[in-house]
Amino acid sequence: MKCNVLKPKRFFLVSLFSSAIFFSPLSSLAVSVQEVPNPRQQDGGWVSDMAGILSQQTEAQINQIISQLEAKNGTEIAVVTVPQTTPSASVKKFATELFNDWRIGKKGQDNGVLLLISVGDRRVEIETGYGVEAILPDAKVGNIIDTQIIPRFKKGDFEGGTLAGTKALVLILEGDRSSSANQPTDPNRENSSTNVDTTTDPPILWGFVAGGGILVLAITSAAFLRRRPQKILIAPEGRSRKLDGNYTFVCANCQQPMEKVDATTLESHLSKPEKIAQKLGSVRFEGWRCPNCSHKLTGSGFHIVAQESHSSRFKKCPHCQELTVTRTEQIVRPATQYNSGRRLITDECHSCAYHHQKEEIIPRLPPPPPPPPPSTWGGYSGGGFSGGGGGSFGGGSSGGGGAGGSW
């Protein structure tokens, strides 16, 4: 929900600073809005998984529940995963541009929602159309992100978080919206209602405005604190492993900040599997030296920290004992509504000769939902997900409503 009533200079500066904190460098993994495949045009679905974090079964399940929602009341949800959004100014800006480029939601109702996951930015954004802001306000969107999505993403469970977030959105949007869904939305309507004359408004209104400003500032500050490096005590010499994150290390002996070891020195202390894992991106190795204690040490003189990727693409080799195995999947026989399918899974180590294959059964596809009964939903012309091609979203728009979160 947008509010243009109060824009104090200090809040503007805080917002500008927060934006600078979240700005990330250019990456070869980045995609533009125009490069994201429109799932409605590709196969008539609702999911565009560019980051490759969803299995075929999970994607089919998400398509099914969104199709059922659209059949019930015309609401459209797009679920998109991308490797990274830079050089876009922010993941939020990318989400708004993608939403309006695809025009998610029905024309005149603006009843669309976009769930965007940027894996490289470690950021989730849920963008809402004007027509769903009443039933799905920003605070409720933020609660879904904080309770259903982020906790699972922090554990590396991207499928579980994406599915749980989608189900939570659908549960709310399945509510009876018939009284408001048929009324065309006007982007200027909200702006006109927020042009408040301070000479006539009651003091209680300004109390709500001030309270809202404090709440936004608190949320912004909390997000900034989450981005600050986490201080961790480690021994001046040795090895340890952690999930990839934002850390700074302190010597457990003298409590002094440790200094990063240069890449050349670090690499000379890594084994062949470790070097390959670092090249694959499954593990990021760092060396940390205590300036006070290093001269007393008899080994390498520093501590090697291995930060493991959150990606489920990499597996530990039973021989090398490192994340040097990548998994590929090949559909031997696709599943249909009537028969299960078969998938060949191949695990291969990039450091040794380890090679393992196994077959998995792909469950039968769920049947499509029954065609919706005649209704008064304006612009509604589609049924459930059929797996076919063609089509597009219904012509909705967003003014930037919704919320986001980082993990």
Order of alpha helices (4+ residues) and beta strands (2+ residues): alpha-alpha-beta-alpha-beta-alpha-beta-beta-alpha-alpha-alpha-alpha-alpha-alpha-beta-beta-beta-beta-alpha-alpha-beta-beta-beta-beta-beta-beta-beta
